[in-house]
Amino acid sequence: MKNDKILILDDEQIVIDAITKHLSRYNYDIYSGKNGKEGLTLYNDVNPILIILDLRMPVMDGVEFLRKINLSPADPCSVVVLTGHGSDEDMERCFELGISAFLRKPFNLYELLGIVTHSIALKKVELDLKAELIQREMMETELRLYRGHLEELVKTRTAELQKEIVDRTNAEKLATRSLKDKEVLLREIHHRVKNNLQIVSSLLDLQSKYIKDPETLDMFKDSQNRLQTMALLHEKLYQSDNMAEIDFAKYLNNLLDHLYRSYCIDTSSILMNTDIEDATIGLDTAVPCGLIINELVSNSLKHAFKNAEGGSLSVSLHKLDDGRFKLTVSDTGVGLPDGIDLKNAKTLGLRLVNALVVEQLEGTLEFNSNNGASFWIVFKELKYSSRGTKDGG
């Protein structure tokens, strides 16, 4: 395995030597320059994963260097700025130009090591996640192509049956075989999607062992639970005789059990009440609905009972007379902050719930914070035609 490459740009040789001596102990390959102009050449030749940058340098200073390399979220490199003279305006300008950390001189070498390790770890996770997302998009595209291809095969075979009455028996055998192949193919695709989501979840789990920041670890755990929510859906479809719909009651019970185990919750301290009507729901509706339940239940388990010895959490799902579904998630915890706006909530989870209800399910969302937190969501099952257009009928 190749060592990670770090580029140090500072006009003081004593600073370069000190940092190089300290970081070299941890198997980093160190490159250095004394101004931004040298840094540009090294940046293009070396392709470092991290740059330690001084702001005040001759020929070309750190700010001009940042403008030249033009960092973006997709850039495979992070930048840590070191300065003994930087102002708050300099700090603000540097963060606008895409740096990941700002450290004032004189600094502690072990503090710098922590920032370096953290920045490199986050950049690697980001790159790995982007690669996995690209792979998932490719698989989804492949799935759509397979579906379209198989539908064309069925149409062609139907036309042949109408024209060739004599060969009707043979044509029916071919059509049956084609349908069996389609079911096997769809089942295998769901199995592979589930496995790939599990791989991404495992990668997040491995990477999280190198992160010490509790808030970052919490974000990793939330991402893992979202992946497990989708993986569980594909697993249920893979195991089901009906590849178009899922037994949502069984799926929800499994999901809730997973969340309790994930957060190490004792059911004797936080009682789970479920009232879930038997219903089969298509994948296009089950995915956003499952993610919504994951976010609301996770939010309750993490935050609602921090200052209490126990309580209860309730989840219910019923089909209304007009064919729509009503989902209720409530707890007896500390409730929501006063004046909370889900569209602009500080946490990604609550913003995600609002977006999934309104944009994906085209439903309605109501909530209150009386004696805990309660959410009521009403939605209809989404139907998608063979051309991929959405129909809420």
BELMOQUI-V243373 format. One record per residue. N is the residue number from 1. RES is the residue in one letter. PHI is phi as a letter, one per 20 degrees, with the letter a starting at -180 (NA if undefined). PSI is psi in whole degrees, 0 to 359 (999 if undefined). D_LAST is the distance of its C-alpha to the last C-alpha in Angstrom with 2 decimals. Layout:
N/RES/PHI/PSI/D_LAST + N/RES/PHI/PSI/D_LAST
//
This chain:
1/M/NA/132/54.51 + 2/K/f/146/55.40 + 3/N/f/151/56.27 + 4/D/f/141/54.16 + 5/K/d/132/55.79 + 6/I/c/132/56.65 + 7/L/d/124/58.15 + 8/I/d/125/60.50 + 9/L/c/110/61.44 + 10/D/b/139/64.26 + 11/D/e/356/67.57 + 12/E/d/115/69.42 + 13/Q/f/327/70.53 + 14/I/f/325/71.21 + 15/V/f/316/67.54 + 16/I/g/314/66.43 + 17/D/f/317/68.96 + 18/A/f/315/67.95 + 19/I/f/316/64.24 + 20/T/g/314/64.92 + 21/K/f/319/67.29 + 22/H/f/313/64.84 + 23/L/f/334/61.65 + 24/S/f/337/63.52 + 25/R/f/340/64.00 + 26/Y/d/27/60.28 + 27/N/m/35/60.07 + 28/Y/e/143/58.71 + 29/D/e/120/60.05 + 30/I/d/132/61.40 + 31/Y/c/151/61.99 + 32/S/b/155/63.50 + 33/G/b/163/64.44 + 34/K/d/4/66.22 + 35/N/a/171/64.19 + 36/G/f/329/60.87 + 37/K/f/313/62.26 + 38/E/f/322/63.29 + 39/G/f/321/59.98 + 40/L/f/317/58.00 + 41/T/f/314/59.99 + 42/L/f/322/59.57 + 43/Y/g/316/55.84 + 44/N/f/328/55.28 + 45/D/e/321/57.71 + 46/V/e/325/56.82 + 47/N/l/62/53.04 + 48/P/f/157/53.36 + 49/I/e/342/50.58 + 50/L/b/140/52.25 + 51/I/c/128/54.59 + 52/I/d/114/56.98 + 53/L/c/128/57.86 + 54/D/e/142/60.65 + 55/L/f/316/60.03 + 56/R/e/100/63.67 + 57/M/c/151/65.01 + 58/P/f/169/67.31 + 59/V/m/299/66.37 + 60/M/b/120/62.63 + 61/D/e/178/61.29 + 62/G/f/322/58.23 + 63/V/f/316/55.99 + 64/E/f/323/56.78 + 65/F/f/316/56.20 + 66/L/f/321/52.70 + 67/R/f/322/51.95 + 68/K/f/317/53.24 + 69/I/f/341/51.16 + 70/N/l/65/48.02 + 71/L/f/146/46.16 + 72/S/c/164/42.37 + 73/P/g/335/39.87 + 74/A/e/356/39.86 + 75/D/f/133/43.68 + 76/P/f/29/45.19 + 77/C/b/140/47.86 + 78/S/d/156/48.35 + 79/V/c/131/51.15 + 80/V/d/123/53.29 + 81/V/e/132/55.56 + 82/L/d/133/59.08 + 83/T/b/147/61.23 + 84/G/d/353/64.23 + 85/H/c/7/63.92 + 86/G/f/139/60.23 + 87/S/e/175/59.09 + 88/D/f/326/55.81 + 89/E/f/321/55.00 + 90/D/f/317/55.72 + 91/M/f/314/53.41 + 92/E/f/317/50.57 + 93/R/f/319/51.17 + 94/C/f/317/51.20 + 95/F/f/327/47.90 + 96/E/f/331/46.39 + 97/L/e/4/47.74 + 98/G/o/13/45.92 + 99/I/f/163/48.51 + 100/S/d/340/47.60 + 101/A/b/156/50.67 + 102/F/c/121/53.70 + 103/L/c/129/57.02 + 104/R/e/144/60.22 + 105/K/e/149/63.70 + 106/P/f/151/65.62 + 107/F/c/159/63.04 + 108/N/e/128/63.17 + 109/L/f/329/62.80 + 110/Y/f/328/60.91 + 111/E/f/318/58.45 + 112/L/f/318/58.00 + 113/L/g/318/57.53 + 114/G/f/317/54.74 + 115/I/f/318/52.96 + 116/V/f/311/53.51 + 117/T/f/316/52.20 + 118/H/f/316/49.13 + 119/S/f/317/48.31 + 120/I/f/319/48.74 + 121/A/f/315/46.64 + 122/L/f/320/43.72 + 123/K/f/320/44.01 + 124/K/f/318/43.97 + 125/V/f/316/40.89 + 126/E/f/316/39.15 + 127/L/f/320/40.21 + 128/D/f/318/39.20 + 129/L/f/320/35.70 + 130/K/f/319/35.24 + 131/A/f/318/36.41 + 132/E/f/323/34.05 + 133/L/f/321/31.04 + 134/I/f/317/32.09 + 135/Q/f/320/32.39 + 136/R/f/318/28.93 + 137/E/f/321/27.44 + 138/M/f/320/29.50 + 139/M/f/322/28.23 + 140/E/f/321/24.56 + 141/T/f/318/25.46 + 142/E/f/320/27.29 + 143/L/f/317/24.38 + 144/R/f/320/22.15 + 145/L/f/318/25.14 + 146/Y/f/318/25.66 + 147/R/f/313/22.11 + 148/G/f/319/22.44 + 149/H/f/316/25.93 + 150/L/f/324/25.12 + 151/E/f/321/22.38 + 152/E/f/323/25.05 + 153/L/f/319/27.53 + 154/V/f/317/25.42 + 155/K/f/317/24.93 + 156/T/f/317/28.65 + 157/R/f/324/29.67 + 158/T/f/318/27.65 + 159/A/f/320/29.49 + 160/E/f/324/32.77 + 161/L/f/322/32.24 + 162/Q/f/327/31.82 + 163/K/e/335/35.03 + 164/E/d/77/37.14 + 165/I/f/324/37.32 + 166/V/f/324/40.59 + 167/D/e/24/39.10 + 168/R/g/318/36.07 + 169/T/f/314/37.22 + 170/N/f/321/37.76 + 171/A/f/321/34.49 + 172/E/f/322/32.57 + 173/K/f/319/34.52 + 174/L/f/319/33.62 + 175/A/f/319/29.89 + 176/T/f/318/30.09 + 177/R/f/320/32.06 + 178/S/f/319/29.60 + 179/L/f/323/26.72 + 180/K/f/320/29.02 + 181/D/f/321/29.92 + 182/K/f/317/26.30 + 183/E/f/318/25.80 + 184/V/f/318/29.11 + 185/L/f/313/28.29 + 186/L/f/321/24.93 + 187/R/f/319/26.71 + 188/E/f/322/29.55 + 189/I/f/316/27.42 + 190/H/f/321/25.75 + 191/H/f/319/29.32 + 192/R/f/321/30.68 + 193/V/f/316/28.05 + 194/K/f/316/28.86 + 195/N/f/319/32.57 + 196/N/f/322/32.39 + 197/L/f/324/30.64 + 198/Q/f/323/33.41 + 199/I/f/314/36.01 + 200/V/g/318/34.82 + 201/S/f/319/34.89 + 202/S/f/322/38.41 + 203/L/f/319/39.57 + 204/L/f/320/38.51 + 205/D/f/317/40.39 + 206/L/f/315/43.48 + 207/Q/f/327/43.46 + 208/S/f/339/43.08 + 209/K/f/344/46.48 + 210/Y/e/4/48.14 + 211/I/d/129/46.65 + 212/K/e/340/48.49 + 213/D/f/119/46.53 + 214/P/g/322/44.54 + 215/E/f/318/41.83 + 216/T/f/319/41.32 + 217/L/f/321/41.33 + 218/D/f/321/38.65 + 219/M/f/320/36.44 + 220/F/f/318/37.05 + 221/K/f/319/36.11 + 222/D/f/317/32.81 + 223/S/f/320/32.03 + 224/Q/f/317/33.04 + 225/N/f/323/30.74 + 226/R/f/319/27.73 + 227/L/f/318/28.74 + 228/Q/f/326/29.28 + 229/T/f/315/25.82 + 230/M/f/321/24.27 + 231/A/f/321/27.06 + 232/L/f/322/26.45 + 233/L/f/312/22.81 + 234/H/f/328/24.14 + 235/E/f/317/26.95 + 236/K/f/319/24.75 + 237/L/f/322/22.82 + 238/Y/f/324/26.28 + 239/Q/e/347/27.55 + 240/S/e/151/24.60 + 241/D/f/334/24.66 + 242/N/d/109/20.90 + 243/M/f/353/20.50 + 244/A/e/335/16.68 + 245/E/c/161/16.24 + 246/I/c/143/18.64 + 247/D/f/98/20.25 + 248/F/f/330/19.40 + 249/A/f/313/22.10 + 250/K/f/319/24.82 + 251/Y/f/315/23.74 + 252/L/f/319/23.92 + 253/N/f/319/27.31 + 254/N/f/321/28.62 + 255/L/f/314/27.44 + 256/L/f/321/29.13 + 257/D/f/318/32.22 + 258/H/f/317/32.40 + 259/L/f/319/32.25 + 260/Y/f/317/35.01 + 261/R/f/324/37.13 + 262/S/f/320/36.50 + 263/Y/e/11/37.87 + 264/C/l/47/40.50 + 265/I/e/133/39.41 + 266/D/e/121/41.32 + 267/T/f/345/39.07 + 268/S/f/339/42.10 + 269/S/e/321/42.16 + 270/I/c/100/38.45 + 271/L/f/133/36.85 + 272/M/d/122/33.27 + 273/N/d/125/31.31 + 274/T/c/140/28.01 + 275/D/c/81/25.76 + 276/I/d/117/22.88 + 277/E/f/142/20.89 + 278/D/f/126/20.51 + 279/A/b/144/17.06 + 280/T/d/132/15.94 + 281/I/c/141/13.66 + 282/G/f/159/13.15 + 283/L/g/324/15.62 + 284/D/f/332/13.43 + 285/T/e/324/12.57 + 286/A/f/324/15.98 + 287/V/f/304/18.10 + 288/P/f/325/17.42 + 289/C/f/318/17.30 + 290/G/f/319/20.56 + 291/L/f/322/22.14 + 292/I/f/312/21.47 + 293/I/f/319/23.16 + 294/N/g/314/25.91 + 295/E/f/315/26.70 + 296/L/f/317/26.81 + 297/V/f/318/28.81 + 298/S/f/318/31.09 + 299/N/f/318/31.74 + 300/S/f/313/32.80 + 301/L/f/328/34.97 + 302/K/e/323/36.69 + 303/H/d/332/37.29 + 304/A/f/333/36.74 + 305/F/d/24/39.75 + 306/K/f/323/42.35 + 307/N/d/20/44.71 + 308/A/c/155/44.15 + 309/E/f/338/45.44 + 310/G/r/189/42.15 + 311/G/r/202/39.10 + 312/S/c/153/35.72 + 313/L/c/130/32.24 + 314/S/c/139/29.23 + 315/V/c/127/25.72 + 316/S/c/149/23.23 + 317/L/b/123/19.63 + 318/H/c/150/18.10 + 319/K/e/128/14.92 + 320/L/e/169/14.67 + 321/D/f/331/14.54 + 322/D/e/8/11.19 + 323/G/n/349/9.63 + 324/R/e/167/10.12 + 325/F/d/147/13.12 + 326/K/c/119/16.41 + 327/L/d/130/18.81 + 328/T/c/129/22.42 + 329/V/c/122/25.27 + 330/S/b/158/28.68 + 331/D/b/168/32.36 + 332/T/d/30/35.77 + 333/G/e/210/37.18 + 334/V/f/350/38.61 + 335/G/n/180/35.44 + 336/L/e/157/34.16 + 337/P/f/147/36.45 + 338/D/f/137/36.85 + 339/G/m/21/34.84 + 340/I/f/139/32.63 + 341/D/d/112/29.96 + 342/L/f/328/27.33 + 343/K/f/329/26.75 + 344/N/c/26/30.48 + 345/A/f/152/31.43 + 346/K/f/329/34.38 + 347/T/e/140/32.74 + 348/L/f/324/30.25 + 349/G/g/312/28.40 + 350/L/f/324/27.36 + 351/R/f/323/26.43 + 352/L/f/319/24.32 + 353/V/g/312/22.51 + 354/N/f/316/21.73 + 355/A/f/319/20.55 + 356/L/f/319/18.29 + 357/V/f/310/16.62 + 358/V/f/313/16.31 + 359/E/e/324/15.96 + 360/Q/e/308/14.36 + 361/L/e/349/12.08 + 362/E/l/40/11.63 + 363/G/d/193/12.92 + 364/T/c/149/16.14 + 365/L/c/127/19.54 + 366/E/c/151/22.61 + 367/F/b/158/25.97 + 368/N/b/173/29.57 + 369/S/c/40/32.90 + 370/N/e/118/34.56 + 371/N/l/46/36.48 + 372/G/o/198/34.70 + 373/A/d/137/31.34 + 374/S/c/137/27.97 + 375/F/c/132/24.43 + 376/W/d/123/21.33 + 377/I/c/126/17.90 + 378/V/d/129/14.63 + 379/F/b/162/11.38 + 380/K/d/154/7.97 + 381/E/f/134/7.78 + 382/L/e/141/7.16 + 383/K/d/138/6.87 + 384/Y/c/131/9.73 + 385/S/f/174/11.18 + 386/S/f/341/14.93 + 387/R/e/358/15.81 + 388/G/n/9/14.48 + 389/T/e/143/12.05 + 390/K/e/137/9.20 + 391/D/c/117/5.56 + 392/G/e/6/3.84 + 393/G/f/999/0.00
//
